[in-house]
Amino acid sequence: MNAPSTHLLDVEKVEKTPDKGIIAWVKDRALPLLGAPTFLELEKLSPAKRLLEVLIDAQHRAFRNSFRRYDELAPACRALYDLWNELIEFEQTERRRNIFRKLRDLTVHFIDQDTAYRWRLQWAIQRLDKDKFKLSEEDKYWFGMSDQFDHSEDDIENIGKKKQK
């Protein structure tokens, strides 16, 4: 496969493998990037992501007086709440932490109030192959490196470059 042109990463080669799907080999990186996302597609997703944030905010405001306290939630709802809290705690930007808090509240409220969806979600998650879903060595490599990257929208040219300490 031809390497996609991107101004963010110096992709040397993209290939399809039987066990890991499409992967991208990036110049000066030890491990490939699984999935080989194209930043052109990511840019095209930006308007949808902004619209989704507006929708999340509006729905959160509409339902926030209906959210149950943690001690009133069913065990499955508490488990989802706790999982969201771990993600929120790890997140480095306040903007994303706020989005994730709203998503936590809304998803927990949704499955708390609509038990048919909760039961289906519980049923499906039990069947999730955790070995396939866990972070691979490549994922850990790239995910760990992301802490050193500047992801702010107003500093787009520095994405992919290590922060100066």
C-alpha atoms as a printed R data frame, in Angstrom:
    type eleno elety resid chain resno       x       y      z
1   ATOM     1    CA   MET     A     1   0.000   0.000  0.000
2   ATOM     2    CA   ASN     A     2   1.161   3.538 -0.637
3   ATOM     3    CA   ALA     A     3   1.956   5.626  2.397
4   ATOM     4    CA   PRO     A     4  -0.668   8.334  2.958
5   ATOM     5    CA   SER     A     5   0.574  11.874  2.794
6   ATOM     6    CA   THR     A     6   0.291  13.587  6.122
7   ATOM     7    CA   HIS     A     7   1.883  16.706  7.520
8   ATOM     8    CA   LEU     A     8   1.805  15.253 11.032
9   ATOM     9    CA   LEU     A     9   3.708  11.956 10.780
10  ATOM    10    CA   ASP     A    10   6.398  10.867  8.381
11  ATOM    11    CA   VAL     A    11   4.789   7.596  7.256
12  ATOM    12    CA   GLU     A    12   7.276   5.465  5.351
13  ATOM    13    CA   LYS     A    13   5.113   2.459  4.575
14  ATOM    14    CA   VAL     A    14   1.584   1.187  5.100
15  ATOM    15    CA   GLU     A    15   0.888  -2.517  4.907
16  ATOM    16    CA   LYS     A    16  -1.895  -4.984  5.592
17  ATOM    17    CA   THR     A    17  -1.010  -7.867  7.884
18  ATOM    18    CA   PRO     A    18  -3.077 -10.989  8.565
19  ATOM    19    CA   ASP     A    19  -2.923 -10.631 12.349
20  ATOM    20    CA   LYS     A    20  -2.910  -6.855 12.969
21  ATOM    21    CA   GLY     A    21  -4.806  -5.418 10.016
22  ATOM    22    CA   ILE     A    22  -3.487  -2.235  8.417
23  ATOM    23    CA   ILE     A    23  -0.343  -0.831 10.037
24  ATOM    24    CA   ALA     A    24   1.787   2.244  9.352
25  ATOM    25    CA   TRP     A    25   5.549   2.350  9.724
26  ATOM    26    CA   VAL     A    26   6.548   5.853 10.810
27  ATOM    27    CA   LYS     A    27  10.056   7.227 10.358
28  ATOM    28    CA   ASP     A    28  12.189   7.095 13.522
29  ATOM    29    CA   ARG     A    29   9.593   5.099 15.473
30  ATOM    30    CA   ALA     A    30  10.372   1.659 16.889
31  ATOM    31    CA   LEU     A    31   6.919   0.147 16.466
32  ATOM    32    CA   PRO     A    32   4.220   0.555 13.812
33  ATOM    33    CA   LEU     A    33   0.980   2.455 14.336
34  ATOM    34    CA   LEU     A    34  -1.887  -0.054 14.260
35  ATOM    35    CA   GLY     A    35  -4.896   0.920 12.196
36  ATOM    36    CA   ALA     A    36  -2.882   3.444 10.207
37  ATOM    37    CA   PRO     A    37  -5.320   6.328 10.737
38  ATOM    38    CA   THR     A    38  -5.177   9.038  8.134
39  ATOM    39    CA   PHE     A    39  -5.176  12.543  9.462
40  ATOM    40    CA   LEU     A    40  -7.232  13.717  6.496
41  ATOM    41    CA   GLU     A    41 -10.070  11.515  7.754
42  ATOM    42    CA   LEU     A    42  -9.507  12.773 11.285
43  ATOM    43    CA   GLU     A    43  -9.798  16.350 10.039
44  ATOM    44    CA   LYS     A    44 -13.028  15.441  8.224
45  ATOM    45    CA   LEU     A    45 -14.388  14.035 11.503
46  ATOM    46    CA   SER     A    46 -13.754  17.311 13.361
47  ATOM    47    CA   PRO     A    47 -17.111  18.957 12.524
48  ATOM    48    CA   ALA     A    48 -18.976  15.837 13.650
49  ATOM    49    CA   LYS     A    49 -16.979  15.733 16.884
50  ATOM    50    CA   ARG     A    50 -17.778  19.406 17.577
51  ATOM    51    CA   LEU     A    51 -21.465  18.795 16.873
52  ATOM    52    CA   LEU     A    52 -21.407  15.781 19.168
53  ATOM    53    CA   GLU     A    53 -19.908  17.917 21.951
54  ATOM    54    CA   VAL     A    54 -22.769  20.419 21.560
55  ATOM    55    CA   LEU     A    55 -25.305  17.587 21.701
56  ATOM    56    CA   ILE     A    56 -23.638  16.049 24.762
57  ATOM    57    CA   ASP     A    57 -23.653  19.416 26.534
58  ATOM    58    CA   ALA     A    58 -27.318  20.067 25.708
59  ATOM    59    CA   GLN     A    59 -28.415  16.603 26.817
60  ATOM    60    CA   HIS     A    60 -26.383  16.846 30.009
61  ATOM    61    CA   ARG     A    61 -28.099  20.131 30.885
62  ATOM    62    CA   ALA     A    62 -31.498  18.599 30.097
63  ATOM    63    CA   PHE     A    63 -31.006  15.553 32.333
64  ATOM    64    CA   ARG     A    64 -28.621  16.684 35.072
65  ATOM    65    CA   ASN     A    65 -31.391  17.089 37.647
66  ATOM    66    CA   SER     A    66 -32.463  13.483 37.022
67  ATOM    67    CA   PHE     A    67 -29.121  11.750 37.605
68  ATOM    68    CA   ARG     A    68 -29.208   9.300 40.481
69  ATOM    69    CA   ARG     A    69 -26.639   9.253 43.238
70  ATOM    70    CA   TYR     A    70 -23.984   6.565 42.964
71  ATOM    71    CA   ASP     A    71 -25.405   4.579 45.906
72  ATOM    72    CA   GLU     A    72 -28.774   4.368 44.113
73  ATOM    73    CA   LEU     A    73 -27.348   2.835 40.926
74  ATOM    74    CA   ALA     A    74 -27.495  -0.824 39.930
75  ATOM    75    CA   PRO     A    75 -24.132  -2.642 40.107
76  ATOM    76    CA   ALA     A    76 -23.646  -2.594 36.309
77  ATOM    77    CA   CYS     A    77 -24.262   1.162 36.261
78  ATOM    78    CA   ARG     A    78 -21.763   1.648 39.069
79  ATOM    79    CA   ALA     A    79 -19.186  -0.395 37.153
80  ATOM    80    CA   LEU     A    80 -19.616   1.824 34.091
81  ATOM    81    CA   TYR     A    81 -19.444   4.941 36.280
82  ATOM    82    CA   ASP     A    82 -16.198   3.685 37.849
83  ATOM    83    CA   LEU     A    83 -14.712   2.929 34.430
84  ATOM    84    CA   TRP     A    84 -15.500   6.444 33.206
85  ATOM    85    CA   ASN     A    85 -13.909   7.840 36.392
86  ATOM    86    CA   GLU     A    86 -10.664   6.017 35.619
87  ATOM    87    CA   LEU     A    87 -10.644   7.551 32.149
88  ATOM    88    CA   ILE     A    88 -11.417  11.005 33.563
89  ATOM    89    CA   GLU     A    89  -8.632  10.706 36.125
90  ATOM    90    CA   PHE     A    90  -6.085   9.789 33.435
91  ATOM    91    CA   GLU     A    91  -7.097  12.530 30.996
92  ATOM    92    CA   GLN     A    92  -4.696  15.461 30.910
93  ATOM    93    CA   THR     A    93  -6.859  18.239 29.495
94  ATOM    94    CA   GLU     A    94  -9.681  19.821 31.458
95  ATOM    95    CA   ARG     A    95 -11.727  20.128 28.259
96  ATOM    96    CA   ARG     A    96 -11.688  16.378 27.684
97  ATOM    97    CA   ARG     A    97 -12.238  15.644 31.381
98  ATOM    98    CA   ASN     A    98 -15.410  17.757 31.209
99  ATOM    99    CA   ILE     A    99 -16.607  15.962 28.078
100 ATOM   100    CA   PHE     A   100 -15.917  12.581 29.665
101 ATOM   101    CA   ARG     A   101 -17.737  13.594 32.875
102 ATOM   102    CA   LYS     A   102 -20.797  14.490 30.823
103 ATOM   103    CA   LEU     A   103 -20.534  11.269 28.816
104 ATOM   104    CA   ARG     A   104 -20.217   9.328 32.082
105 ATOM   105    CA   ASP     A   105 -23.320  10.950 33.522
106 ATOM   106    CA   LEU     A   106 -25.345  10.496 30.340
107 ATOM   107    CA   THR     A   107 -24.355   6.898 29.572
108 ATOM   108    CA   VAL     A   108 -24.891   5.813 33.174
109 ATOM   109    CA   HIS     A   109 -28.252   7.610 33.306
110 ATOM   110    CA   PHE     A   110 -29.267   6.035 30.001
111 ATOM   111    CA   ILE     A   111 -28.536   2.454 31.053
112 ATOM   112    CA   ASP     A   112 -29.896   3.115 34.543
113 ATOM   113    CA   GLN     A   113 -33.234   4.284 33.170
114 ATOM   114    CA   ASP     A   114 -33.514   1.977 30.146
115 ATOM   115    CA   THR     A   115 -32.880  -1.472 31.541
116 ATOM   116    CA   ALA     A   116 -33.401  -3.158 28.171
117 ATOM   117    CA   TYR     A   117 -30.308  -1.361 26.885
118 ATOM   118    CA   ARG     A   118 -28.440  -2.057 30.124
119 ATOM   119    CA   TRP     A   119 -29.127  -5.782 29.911
120 ATOM   120    CA   ARG     A   120 -28.035  -5.874 26.265
121 ATOM   121    CA   LEU     A   121 -24.867  -3.942 27.092
122 ATOM   122    CA   GLN     A   122 -24.106  -6.292 29.982
123 ATOM   123    CA   TRP     A   123 -24.735  -9.291 27.707
124 ATOM   124    CA   ALA     A   124 -22.464  -7.901 24.969
125 ATOM   125    CA   ILE     A   125 -19.611  -6.852 27.277
126 ATOM   126    CA   GLN     A   126 -19.522 -10.330 28.816
127 ATOM   127    CA   ARG     A   127 -18.772 -11.623 25.315
128 ATOM   128    CA   LEU     A   128 -16.008  -9.116 24.597
129 ATOM   129    CA   ASP     A   129 -12.725 -10.905 23.902
130 ATOM   130    CA   LYS     A   130 -10.505  -9.066 26.374
131 ATOM   131    CA   ASP     A   131  -7.348 -10.516 24.815
132 ATOM   132    CA   LYS     A   132  -8.215  -8.893 21.480
133 ATOM   133    CA   PHE     A   133  -9.343  -5.641 23.089
134 ATOM   134    CA   LYS     A   134  -6.394  -5.044 25.410
135 ATOM   135    CA   LEU     A   135  -3.634  -2.640 24.414
136 ATOM   136    CA   SER     A   136  -1.014  -4.310 22.231
137 ATOM   137    CA   GLU     A   137   2.681  -3.536 22.630
138 ATOM   138    CA   GLU     A   138   2.335  -1.167 19.662
139 ATOM   139    CA   ASP     A   139  -0.691   0.533 21.225
140 ATOM   140    CA   LYS     A   140   1.146   0.957 24.545
141 ATOM   141    CA   TYR     A   141   4.132   2.435 22.709
142 ATOM   142    CA   TRP     A   142   2.064   5.066 20.872
143 ATOM   143    CA   PHE     A   143  -0.330   5.711 23.774
144 ATOM   144    CA   GLY     A   144   2.554   6.220 26.193
145 ATOM   145    CA   MET     A   145   4.231   8.583 23.772
146 ATOM   146    CA   SER     A   146   1.081  10.691 23.509
147 ATOM   147    CA   ASP     A   147   1.757  12.133 26.973
148 ATOM   148    CA   GLN     A   148   4.804  13.852 25.468
149 ATOM   149    CA   PHE     A   149   2.844  15.380 22.594
150 ATOM   150    CA   ASP     A   150   1.186  18.763 22.445
151 ATOM   151    CA   HIS     A   151  -2.407  18.141 21.360
152 ATOM   152    CA   SER     A   152  -3.731  21.678 21.729
153 ATOM   153    CA   GLU     A   153  -5.726  22.921 18.750
154 ATOM   154    CA   ASP     A   154  -3.933  26.262 18.685
155 ATOM   155    CA   ASP     A   155  -0.538  24.567 18.382
156 ATOM   156    CA   ILE     A   156  -1.344  22.074 15.609
157 ATOM   157    CA   GLU     A   157   2.086  22.295 13.980
158 ATOM   158    CA   ASN     A   158   3.697  20.776 17.089
159 ATOM   159    CA   ILE     A   159   1.568  17.639 17.199
160 ATOM   160    CA   GLY     A   160   3.911  14.698 16.916
161 ATOM   161    CA   LYS     A   161   6.906  16.580 18.264
162 ATOM   162    CA   LYS     A   162   8.119  15.961 21.786
163 ATOM   163    CA   LYS     A   163   7.497  18.790 24.216
164 ATOM   164    CA   GLN     A   164  10.577  20.659 25.344
165 ATOM   165    CA   LYS     A   165  11.136  20.308 29.077
